[in-house]
């Protein structure tokens, strides 16, 4: 799902702006459990994530558990 969101924003702007838009989307619309899971996935290598999605997740602040 994060890759689909990244693909959408990649079509609109450059990677830096797209990554920020993806980060904003994940922060606003994904529940904390989902954000914690994708952050953990990136911390273990992020296999399968598109570059924009990876950059966006690296900018996310982990929600409190």
mmJSON file of the N, C-alpha and C atoms, coordinates in Angstrom:
{"data_MODEL":{"atom_site":{
"group_PDB":["ATOM","ATOM","ATOM","ATOM","ATOM","ATOM","ATOM","ATOM","ATOM","ATOM","ATOM","ATOM","ATOM","ATOM","ATOM","ATOM","ATOM","ATOM","ATOM","ATOM","ATOM","ATOM","ATOM","ATOM","ATOM","ATOM","ATOM","ATOM","ATOM","ATOM","ATOM","ATOM","ATOM","ATOM","ATOM","ATOM","ATOM","ATOM","ATOM","ATOM","ATOM","ATOM","ATOM","ATOM","ATOM","ATOM","ATOM","ATOM","ATOM","ATOM","ATOM","ATOM","ATOM","ATOM","ATOM","ATOM","ATOM","ATOM","ATOM","ATOM","ATOM","ATOM","ATOM","ATOM","ATOM","ATOM","ATOM","ATOM","ATOM","ATOM","ATOM","ATOM","ATOM","ATOM","ATOM","ATOM","ATOM","ATOM","ATOM","ATOM","ATOM","ATOM","ATOM","ATOM","ATOM","ATOM","ATOM","ATOM","ATOM","ATOM","ATOM","ATOM","ATOM","ATOM","ATOM","ATOM","ATOM","ATOM","ATOM","ATOM","ATOM","ATOM","ATOM","ATOM","ATOM","ATOM","ATOM","ATOM","ATOM","ATOM","ATOM","ATOM","ATOM","ATOM","ATOM","ATOM","ATOM","ATOM","ATOM","ATOM","ATOM","ATOM","ATOM","ATOM","ATOM","ATOM","ATOM","ATOM","ATOM","ATOM","ATOM","ATOM","ATOM","ATOM","ATOM","ATOM","ATOM","ATOM","ATOM","ATOM","ATOM","ATOM","ATOM","ATOM","ATOM","ATOM","ATOM","ATOM","ATOM","ATOM","ATOM","ATOM","ATOM","ATOM","ATOM","ATOM","ATOM","ATOM","ATOM","ATOM","ATOM","ATOM","ATOM","ATOM","ATOM","ATOM","ATOM","ATOM","ATOM","ATOM","ATOM","ATOM","ATOM","ATOM","ATOM","ATOM","ATOM","ATOM","ATOM","ATOM","ATOM","ATOM","ATOM","ATOM","ATOM","ATOM","ATOM","ATOM","ATOM","ATOM","ATOM","ATOM","ATOM","ATOM","ATOM"],
"id":[1,2,3,4,5,6,7,8,9,10,11,12,13,14,15,16,17,18,19,20,21,22,23,24,25,26,27,28,29,30,31,32,33,34,35,36,37,38,39,40,41,42,43,44,45,46,47,48,49,50,51,52,53,54,55,56,57,58,59,60,61,62,63,64,65,66,67,68,69,70,71,72,73,74,75,76,77,78,79,80,81,82,83,84,85,86,87,88,89,90,91,92,93,94,95,96,97,98,99,100,101,102,103,104,105,106,107,108,109,110,111,112,113,114,115,116,117,118,119,120,121,122,123,124,125,126,127,128,129,130,131,132,133,134,135,136,137,138,139,140,141,142,143,144,145,146,147,148,149,150,151,152,153,154,155,156,157,158,159,160,161,162,163,164,165,166,167,168,169,170,171,172,173,174,175,176,177,178,179,180,181,182,183,184,185,186,187,188,189,190,191,192,193,194,195],
"type_symbol":["N","C","C","N","C","C","N","C","C","N","C","C","N","C","C","N","C","C","N","C","C","N","C","C","N","C","C","N","C","C","N","C","C","N","C","C","N","C","C","N","C","C","N","C","C","N","C","C","N","C","C","N","C","C","N","C","C","N","C","C","N","C","C","N","C","C","N","C","C","N","C","C","N","C","C","N","C","C","N","C","C","N","C","C","N","C","C","N","C","C","N","C","C","N","C","C","N","C","C","N","C","C","N","C","C","N","C","C","N","C","C","N","C","C","N","C","C","N","C","C","N","C","C","N","C","C","N","C","C","N","C","C","N","C","C","N","C","C","N","C","C","N","C","C","N","C","C","N","C","C","N","C","C","N","C","C","N","C","C","N","C","C","N","C","C","N","C","C","N","C","C","N","C","C","N","C","C","N","C","C","N","C","C","N","C","C","N","C","C","N","C","C","N","C","C"],
"label_atom_id":["N","CA","C","N","CA","C","N","CA","C","N","CA","C","N","CA","C","N","CA","C","N","CA","C","N","CA","C","N","CA","C","N","CA","C","N","CA","C","N","CA","C","N","CA","C","N","CA","C","N","CA","C","N","CA","C","N","CA","C","N","CA","C","N","CA","C","N","CA","C","N","CA","C","N","CA","C","N","CA","C","N","CA","C","N","CA","C","N","CA","C","N","CA","C","N","CA","C","N","CA","C","N","CA","C","N","CA","C","N","CA","C","N","CA","C","N","CA","C","N","CA","C","N","CA","C","N","CA","C","N","CA","C","N","CA","C","N","CA","C","N","CA","C","N","CA","C","N","CA","C","N","CA","C","N","CA","C","N","CA","C","N","CA","C","N","CA","C","N","CA","C","N","CA","C","N","CA","C","N","CA","C","N","CA","C","N","CA","C","N","CA","C","N","CA","C","N","CA","C","N","CA","C","N","CA","C","N","CA","C","N","CA","C","N","CA","C","N","CA","C","N","CA","C","N","CA","C"],
"label_alt_id":[null,null,null,null,null,null,null,null,null,null,null,null,null,null,null,null,null,null,null,null,null,null,null,null,null,null,null,null,null,null,null,null,null,null,null,null,null,null,null,null,null,null,null,null,null,null,null,null,null,null,null,null,null,null,null,null,null,null,null,null,null,null,null,null,null,null,null,null,null,null,null,null,null,null,null,null,null,null,null,null,null,null,null,null,null,null,null,null,null,null,null,null,null,null,null,null,null,null,null,null,null,null,null,null,null,null,null,null,null,null,null,null,null,null,null,null,null,null,null,null,null,null,null,null,null,null,null,null,null,null,null,null,null,null,null,null,null,null,null,null,null,null,null,null,null,null,null,null,null,null,null,null,null,null,null,null,null,null,null,null,null,null,null,null,null,null,null,null,null,null,null,null,null,null,null,null,null,null,null,null,null,null,null,null,null,null,null,null,null,null,null,null,null,null,null],
"label_comp_id":["UNK","UNK","UNK","UNK","UNK","UNK","UNK","UNK","UNK","UNK","UNK","UNK","UNK","UNK","UNK","UNK","UNK","UNK","UNK","UNK","UNK","UNK","UNK","UNK","UNK","UNK","UNK","UNK","UNK","UNK","UNK","UNK","UNK","UNK","UNK","UNK","UNK","UNK","UNK","UNK","UNK","UNK","UNK","UNK","UNK","UNK","UNK","UNK","UNK","UNK","UNK","UNK","UNK","UNK","UNK","UNK","UNK","UNK","UNK","UNK","UNK","UNK","UNK","UNK","UNK","UNK","UNK","UNK","UNK","UNK","UNK","UNK","UNK","UNK","UNK","UNK","UNK","UNK","UNK","UNK","UNK","UNK","UNK","UNK","UNK","UNK","UNK","UNK","UNK","UNK","UNK","UNK","UNK","UNK","UNK","UNK","UNK","UNK","UNK","UNK","UNK","UNK","UNK","UNK","UNK","UNK","UNK","UNK","UNK","UNK","UNK","UNK","UNK","UNK","UNK","UNK","UNK","UNK","UNK","UNK","UNK","UNK","UNK","UNK","UNK","UNK","UNK","UNK","UNK","UNK","UNK","UNK","UNK","UNK","UNK","UNK","UNK","UNK","UNK","UNK","UNK","UNK","UNK","UNK","UNK","UNK","UNK","UNK","UNK","UNK","UNK","UNK","UNK","UNK","UNK","UNK","UNK","UNK","UNK","UNK","UNK","UNK","UNK","UNK","UNK","UNK","UNK","UNK","UNK","UNK","UNK","UNK","UNK","UNK","UNK","UNK","UNK","UNK","UNK","UNK","UNK","UNK","UNK","UNK","UNK","UNK","UNK","UNK","UNK","UNK","UNK","UNK","UNK","UNK","UNK"],
"label_asym_id":["A","A","A","A","A","A","A","A","A","A","A","A","A","A","A","A","A","A","A","A","A","A","A","A","A","A","A","A","A","A","A","A","A","A","A","A","A","A","A","A","A","A","A","A","A","A","A","A","A","A","A","A","A","A","A","A","A","A","A","A","A","A","A","A","A","A","A","A","A","A","A","A","A","A","A","A","A","A","A","A","A","A","A","A","A","A","A","A","A","A","A","A","A","A","A","A","A","A","A","A","A","A","A","A","A","A","A","A","A","A","A","A","A","A","A","A","A","A","A","A","A","A","A","A","A","A","A","A","A","A","A","A","A","A","A","A","A","A","A","A","A","A","A","A","A","A","A","A","A","A","A","A","A","A","A","A","A","A","A","A","A","A","A","A","A","A","A","A","A","A","A","A","A","A","A","A","A","A","A","A","A","A","A","A","A","A","A","A","A","A","A","A","A","A","A"],
"label_entity_id":["1","1","1","1","1","1","1","1","1","1","1","1","1","1","1","1","1","1","1","1","1","1","1","1","1","1","1","1","1","1","1","1","1","1","1","1","1","1","1","1","1","1","1","1","1","1","1","1","1","1","1","1","1","1","1","1","1","1","1","1","1","1","1","1","1","1","1","1","1","1","1","1","1","1","1","1","1","1","1","1","1","1","1","1","1","1","1","1","1","1","1","1","1","1","1","1","1","1","1","1","1","1","1","1","1","1","1","1","1","1","1","1","1","1","1","1","1","1","1","1","1","1","1","1","1","1","1","1","1","1","1","1","1","1","1","1","1","1","1","1","1","1","1","1","1","1","1","1","1","1","1","1","1","1","1","1","1","1","1","1","1","1","1","1","1","1","1","1","1","1","1","1","1","1","1","1","1","1","1","1","1","1","1","1","1","1","1","1","1","1","1","1","1","1","1"],
"label_seq_id":[1,1,1,2,2,2,3,3,3,4,4,4,5,5,5,6,6,6,7,7,7,8,8,8,9,9,9,10,10,10,11,11,11,12,12,12,13,13,13,14,14,14,15,15,15,16,16,16,17,17,17,18,18,18,19,19,19,20,20,20,21,21,21,22,22,22,23,23,23,24,24,24,25,25,25,26,26,26,27,27,27,28,28,28,29,29,29,30,30,30,31,31,31,32,32,32,33,33,33,34,34,34,35,35,35,36,36,36,37,37,37,38,38,38,39,39,39,40,40,40,41,41,41,42,42,42,43,43,43,44,44,44,45,45,45,46,46,46,47,47,47,48,48,48,49,49,49,50,50,50,51,51,51,52,52,52,53,53,53,54,54,54,55,55,55,56,56,56,57,57,57,58,58,58,59,59,59,60,60,60,61,61,61,62,62,62,63,63,63,64,64,64,65,65,65],
"pdbx_PDB_ins_code":[null,null,null,null,null,null,null,null,null,null,null,null,null,null,null,null,null,null,null,null,null,null,null,null,null,null,null,null,null,null,null,null,null,null,null,null,null,null,null,null,null,null,null,null,null,null,null,null,null,null,null,null,null,null,null,null,null,null,null,null,null,null,null,null,null,null,null,null,null,null,null,null,null,null,null,null,null,null,null,null,null,null,null,null,null,null,null,null,null,null,null,null,null,null,null,null,null,null,null,null,null,null,null,null,null,null,null,null,null,null,null,null,null,null,null,null,null,null,null,null,null,null,null,null,null,null,null,null,null,null,null,null,null,null,null,null,null,null,null,null,null,null,null,null,null,null,null,null,null,null,null,null,null,null,null,null,null,null,null,null,null,null,null,null,null,null,null,null,null,null,null,null,null,null,null,null,null,null,null,null,null,null,null,null,null,null,null,null,null,null,null,null,null,null,null],
"Cartn_x":[0.823,0.0,0.876,1.965,2.857,3.45,3.757,4.29,3.255,1.997,0.946,0.817,0.874,0.806,2.014,3.196,4.414,4.319,3.809,3.662,2.755,1.684,0.758,1.485,2.197,2.869,4.094,4.757,5.888,5.459,4.243,3.739,3.514,3.371,3.073,4.299,5.37,6.497,7.788,8.87,10.152,10.148,11.189,11.203,11.153,11.864,11.864,10.467,9.809,8.457,7.483,7.667,6.8,6.957,8.186,8.423,7.751,7.812,7.153,5.635,5.087,3.647,3.234,4.051,3.768,3.853,4.881,5.012,3.791,3.343,2.171,0.933,0.773,-0.376,-0.341,0.815,0.924,0.64,1.135,0.915,-0.557,-1.242,-2.635,-3.628,-3.367,-4.4,-4.109,-2.885,-2.578,-2.667,-3.279,-3.38,-2.002,-1.815,-0.499,0.097,-0.718,-0.22,0.412,-0.212,0.317,1.624,1.674,2.908,4.052,3.77,4.832,5.331,4.418,4.799,5.68,5.344,6.152,7.496,7.526,8.804,9.696,9.14,9.913,10.403,9.576,9.969,11.177,11.147,12.27,13.522,13.352,14.508,15.19,14.453,15.038,15.374,15.445,15.877,14.868,13.585,12.55,12.37,12.603,12.472,11.134,11.226,10.026,9.501,10.031,9.538,10.216,9.413,9.923,10.78,11.729,12.6,11.843,10.782,10.02,9.333,8.776,8.133,9.161,10.331,11.39,11.802,11.986,12.373,11.29,10.051,8.939,8.899,9.048,8.985,10.15,11.293,12.451,12.193,11.275,10.932,9.799,9.147,8.039,8.531,7.735,7.978,7.127,7.747,7.013,5.989,4.744,3.739,4.018,3.554,3.735,3.021,3.627,3.054,1.909],
"Cartn_y":[-1.183,0.0,1.26,1.238,2.4,2.664,1.609,1.789,2.428,2.043,2.648,4.139,4.485,5.9,6.645,6.028,6.653,6.837,5.844,5.961,7.118,7.296,8.403,9.736,9.929,11.201,11.391,10.312,10.419,11.044,10.766,11.285,12.794,13.334,14.755,15.647,15.109,15.975,15.177,15.838,15.175,14.292,13.485,12.504,13.133,14.208,14.827,15.317,16.008,16.489,15.322,14.308,13.137,12.411,12.25,11.573,12.324,13.637,14.429,14.269,14.219,14.006,12.62,11.622,10.272,10.241,10.852,10.903,11.551,12.64,13.333,12.433,11.744,10.839,9.735,9.108,8.027,8.545,9.716,10.299,10.596,11.065,11.482,10.326,9.338,8.357,6.936,6.635,5.278,5.264,4.231,4.132,3.827,4.149,3.982,2.585,1.565,0.193,-0.023,0.509,0.366,1.145,2.346,3.141,2.466,1.934,1.218,0.029,-0.687,-1.87,-1.495,-0.433,-0.088,0.51,1.215,1.716,0.539,-0.462,-1.662,-2.375,-2.418,-3.054,-2.331,-1.014,-0.241,-0.441,-0.517,-0.722,-2.067,-3.027,-4.343,-4.487,-3.37,-3.395,-2.871,-2.955,-2.394,-3.095,-4.405,-5.162,-4.886,-4.607,-4.421,-3.001,-2.111,-0.736,0.066,0.868,1.783,2.852,3.44,4.461,5.616,6.087,7.194,6.758,5.565,5.047,4.892,4.372,4.191,5.538,6.535,7.866,8.457,8.242,8.764,8.117,6.816,6.104,6.507,6.765,7.204,8.542,9.322,10.616,10.536,9.371,9.229,9.22,9.775,9.694,8.54,7.62,6.461,6.913,6.456,6.795,6.066,6.621,5.978,4.641,3.692,2.339,2.264],
"Cartn_z":[0.0,0.0,0.0,0.755,0.789,-0.592,-1.337,-2.691,-3.612,-3.473,-4.295,-3.997,-2.729,-2.337,-2.898,-2.789,-3.325,-4.832,-5.538,-6.996,-7.363,-6.614,-6.875,-6.744,-5.638,-5.408,-6.298,-6.694,-7.624,-8.942,-9.355,-10.624,-10.571,-9.381,-9.226,-9.062,-8.496,-8.151,-8.071,-7.726,-7.545,-6.305,-6.149,-5.071,-3.681,-3.444,-2.114,-1.733,-2.644,-2.377,-2.27,-3.118,-3.066,-1.739,-1.26,0.015,1.159,1.13,2.172,2.092,0.89,0.734,1.231,0.947,1.43,2.953,3.51,4.973,5.606,5.025,5.529,5.453,4.34,4.17,5.224,5.4,6.38,7.786,8.107,9.434,9.687,8.662,8.828,8.755,7.876,7.588,8.055,8.354,8.833,10.344,10.879,12.335,12.927,14.196,14.817,14.655,14.766,14.627,13.258,12.217,10.856,10.7,11.281,11.187,11.921,13.098,13.825,13.016,12.363,11.582,10.391,9.68,8.506,8.928,10.05,10.558,10.922,11.577,11.939,10.677,9.649,8.392,7.78,7.775,7.227,8.082,9.382,10.269,10.029,9.455,9.158,7.675,6.962,5.575,4.576,4.891,4.023,2.696,2.673,1.416,0.738,-0.568,-1.369,-1.429,-0.615,-0.646,-1.751,-2.427,-3.447,-2.765,-3.5,-2.897,-2.24,-2.855,-2.269,-0.992,-0.987,0.225,1.341,1.006,1.994,2.58,1.731,2.202,3.1,2.763,3.563,4.934,4.981,6.261,7.151,6.575,7.377,8.046,7.501,8.087,9.122,9.198,10.139,11.58,12.449,13.882,14.395,15.099,15.605,16.651,16.492,17.499,18.806,19.881,21.192,21.2,21.863,21.918,22.901],
"occupancy":[1.0,1.0,1.0,1.0,1.0,1.0,1.0,1.0,1.0,1.0,1.0,1.0,1.0,1.0,1.0,1.0,1.0,1.0,1.0,1.0,1.0,1.0,1.0,1.0,1.0,1.0,1.0,1.0,1.0,1.0,1.0,1.0,1.0,1.0,1.0,1.0,1.0,1.0,1.0,1.0,1.0,1.0,1.0,1.0,1.0,1.0,1.0,1.0,1.0,1.0,1.0,1.0,1.0,1.0,1.0,1.0,1.0,1.0,1.0,1.0,1.0,1.0,1.0,1.0,1.0,1.0,1.0,1.0,1.0,1.0,1.0,1.0,1.0,1.0,1.0,1.0,1.0,1.0,1.0,1.0,1.0,1.0,1.0,1.0,1.0,1.0,1.0,1.0,1.0,1.0,1.0,1.0,1.0,1.0,1.0,1.0,1.0,1.0,1.0,1.0,1.0,1.0,1.0,1.0,1.0,1.0,1.0,1.0,1.0,1.0,1.0,1.0,1.0,1.0,1.0,1.0,1.0,1.0,1.0,1.0,1.0,1.0,1.0,1.0,1.0,1.0,1.0,1.0,1.0,1.0,1.0,1.0,1.0,1.0,1.0,1.0,1.0,1.0,1.0,1.0,1.0,1.0,1.0,1.0,1.0,1.0,1.0,1.0,1.0,1.0,1.0,1.0,1.0,1.0,1.0,1.0,1.0,1.0,1.0,1.0,1.0,1.0,1.0,1.0,1.0,1.0,1.0,1.0,1.0,1.0,1.0,1.0,1.0,1.0,1.0,1.0,1.0,1.0,1.0,1.0,1.0,1.0,1.0,1.0,1.0,1.0,1.0,1.0,1.0,1.0,1.0,1.0,1.0,1.0,1.0],
"B_iso_or_equiv":[0.0,0.0,0.0,0.0,0.0,0.0,0.0,0.0,0.0,0.0,0.0,0.0,0.0,0.0,0.0,0.0,0.0,0.0,0.0,0.0,0.0,0.0,0.0,0.0,0.0,0.0,0.0,0.0,0.0,0.0,0.0,0.0,0.0,0.0,0.0,0.0,0.0,0.0,0.0,0.0,0.0,0.0,0.0,0.0,0.0,0.0,0.0,0.0,0.0,0.0,0.0,0.0,0.0,0.0,0.0,0.0,0.0,0.0,0.0,0.0,0.0,0.0,0.0,0.0,0.0,0.0,0.0,0.0,0.0,0.0,0.0,0.0,0.0,0.0,0.0,0.0,0.0,0.0,0.0,0.0,0.0,0.0,0.0,0.0,0.0,0.0,0.0,0.0,0.0,0.0,0.0,0.0,0.0,0.0,0.0,0.0,0.0,0.0,0.0,0.0,0.0,0.0,0.0,0.0,0.0,0.0,0.0,0.0,0.0,0.0,0.0,0.0,0.0,0.0,0.0,0.0,0.0,0.0,0.0,0.0,0.0,0.0,0.0,0.0,0.0,0.0,0.0,0.0,0.0,0.0,0.0,0.0,0.0,0.0,0.0,0.0,0.0,0.0,0.0,0.0,0.0,0.0,0.0,0.0,0.0,0.0,0.0,0.0,0.0,0.0,0.0,0.0,0.0,0.0,0.0,0.0,0.0,0.0,0.0,0.0,0.0,0.0,0.0,0.0,0.0,0.0,0.0,0.0,0.0,0.0,0.0,0.0,0.0,0.0,0.0,0.0,0.0,0.0,0.0,0.0,0.0,0.0,0.0,0.0,0.0,0.0,0.0,0.0,0.0,0.0,0.0,0.0,0.0,0.0,0.0],
"pdbx_formal_charge":[null,null,null,null,null,null,null,null,null,null,null,null,null,null,null,null,null,null,null,null,null,null,null,null,null,null,null,null,null,null,null,null,null,null,null,null,null,null,null,null,null,null,null,null,null,null,null,null,null,null,null,null,null,null,null,null,null,null,null,null,null,null,null,null,null,null,null,null,null,null,null,null,null,null,null,null,null,null,null,null,null,null,null,null,null,null,null,null,null,null,null,null,null,null,null,null,null,null,null,null,null,null,null,null,null,null,null,null,null,null,null,null,null,null,null,null,null,null,null,null,null,null,null,null,null,null,null,null,null,null,null,null,null,null,null,null,null,null,null,null,null,null,null,null,null,null,null,null,null,null,null,null,null,null,null,null,null,null,null,null,null,null,null,null,null,null,null,null,null,null,null,null,null,null,null,null,null,null,null,null,null,null,null,null,null,null,null,null,null,null,null,null,null,null,null],
"auth_seq_id":[1,1,1,2,2,2,3,3,3,4,4,4,5,5,5,6,6,6,7,7,7,8,8,8,9,9,9,10,10,10,11,11,11,12,12,12,13,13,13,14,14,14,15,15,15,16,16,16,17,17,17,18,18,18,19,19,19,20,20,20,21,21,21,22,22,22,23,23,23,24,24,24,25,25,25,26,26,26,27,27,27,28,28,28,29,29,29,30,30,30,31,31,31,32,32,32,33,33,33,34,34,34,35,35,35,36,36,36,37,37,37,38,38,38,39,39,39,40,40,40,41,41,41,42,42,42,43,43,43,44,44,44,45,45,45,46,46,46,47,47,47,48,48,48,49,49,49,50,50,50,51,51,51,52,52,52,53,53,53,54,54,54,55,55,55,56,56,56,57,57,57,58,58,58,59,59,59,60,60,60,61,61,61,62,62,62,63,63,63,64,64,64,65,65,65],
"auth_comp_id":["UNK","UNK","UNK","UNK","UNK","UNK","UNK","UNK","UNK","UNK","UNK","UNK","UNK","UNK","UNK","UNK","UNK","UNK","UNK","UNK","UNK","UNK","UNK","UNK","UNK","UNK","UNK","UNK","UNK","UNK","UNK","UNK","UNK","UNK","UNK","UNK","UNK","UNK","UNK","UNK","UNK","UNK","UNK","UNK","UNK","UNK","UNK","UNK","UNK","UNK","UNK","UNK","UNK","UNK","UNK","UNK","UNK","UNK","UNK","UNK","UNK","UNK","UNK","UNK","UNK","UNK","UNK","UNK","UNK","UNK","UNK","UNK","UNK","UNK","UNK","UNK","UNK","UNK","UNK","UNK","UNK","UNK","UNK","UNK","UNK","UNK","UNK","UNK","UNK","UNK","UNK","UNK","UNK","UNK","UNK","UNK","UNK","UNK","UNK","UNK","UNK","UNK","UNK","UNK","UNK","UNK","UNK","UNK","UNK","UNK","UNK","UNK","UNK","UNK","UNK","UNK","UNK","UNK","UNK","UNK","UNK","UNK","UNK","UNK","UNK","UNK","UNK","UNK","UNK","UNK","UNK","UNK","UNK","UNK","UNK","UNK","UNK","UNK","UNK","UNK","UNK","UNK","UNK","UNK","UNK","UNK","UNK","UNK","UNK","UNK","UNK","UNK","UNK","UNK","UNK","UNK","UNK","UNK","UNK","UNK","UNK","UNK","UNK","UNK","UNK","UNK","UNK","UNK","UNK","UNK","UNK","UNK","UNK","UNK","UNK","UNK","UNK","UNK","UNK","UNK","UNK","UNK","UNK","UNK","UNK","UNK","UNK","UNK","UNK","UNK","UNK","UNK","UNK","UNK","UNK"],
"auth_asym_id":["A","A","A","A","A","A","A","A","A","A","A","A","A","A","A","A","A","A","A","A","A","A","A","A","A","A","A","A","A","A","A","A","A","A","A","A","A","A","A","A","A","A","A","A","A","A","A","A","A","A","A","A","A","A","A","A","A","A","A","A","A","A","A","A","A","A","A","A","A","A","A","A","A","A","A","A","A","A","A","A","A","A","A","A","A","A","A","A","A","A","A","A","A","A","A","A","A","A","A","A","A","A","A","A","A","A","A","A","A","A","A","A","A","A","A","A","A","A","A","A","A","A","A","A","A","A","A","A","A","A","A","A","A","A","A","A","A","A","A","A","A","A","A","A","A","A","A","A","A","A","A","A","A","A","A","A","A","A","A","A","A","A","A","A","A","A","A","A","A","A","A","A","A","A","A","A","A","A","A","A","A","A","A","A","A","A","A","A","A","A","A","A","A","A","A"],
"auth_atom_id":["N","CA","C","N","CA","C","N","CA","C","N","CA","C","N","CA","C","N","CA","C","N","CA","C","N","CA","C","N","CA","C","N","CA","C","N","CA","C","N","CA","C","N","CA","C","N","CA","C","N","CA","C","N","CA","C","N","CA","C","N","CA","C","N","CA","C","N","CA","C","N","CA","C","N","CA","C","N","CA","C","N","CA","C","N","CA","C","N","CA","C","N","CA","C","N","CA","C","N","CA","C","N","CA","C","N","CA","C","N","CA","C","N","CA","C","N","CA","C","N","CA","C","N","CA","C","N","CA","C","N","CA","C","N","CA","C","N","CA","C","N","CA","C","N","CA","C","N","CA","C","N","CA","C","N","CA","C","N","CA","C","N","CA","C","N","CA","C","N","CA","C","N","CA","C","N","CA","C","N","CA","C","N","CA","C","N","CA","C","N","CA","C","N","CA","C","N","CA","C","N","CA","C","N","CA","C","N","CA","C","N","CA","C","N","CA","C","N","CA","C","N","CA","C","N","CA","C"],
"pdbx_PDB_model_num":[1,1,1,1,1,1,1,1,1,1,1,1,1,1,1,1,1,1,1,1,1,1,1,1,1,1,1,1,1,1,1,1,1,1,1,1,1,1,1,1,1,1,1,1,1,1,1,1,1,1,1,1,1,1,1,1,1,1,1,1,1,1,1,1,1,1,1,1,1,1,1,1,1,1,1,1,1,1,1,1,1,1,1,1,1,1,1,1,1,1,1,1,1,1,1,1,1,1,1,1,1,1,1,1,1,1,1,1,1,1,1,1,1,1,1,1,1,1,1,1,1,1,1,1,1,1,1,1,1,1,1,1,1,1,1,1,1,1,1,1,1,1,1,1,1,1,1,1,1,1,1,1,1,1,1,1,1,1,1,1,1,1,1,1,1,1,1,1,1,1,1,1,1,1,1,1,1,1,1,1,1,1,1,1,1,1,1,1,1,1,1,1,1,1,1]
}}}
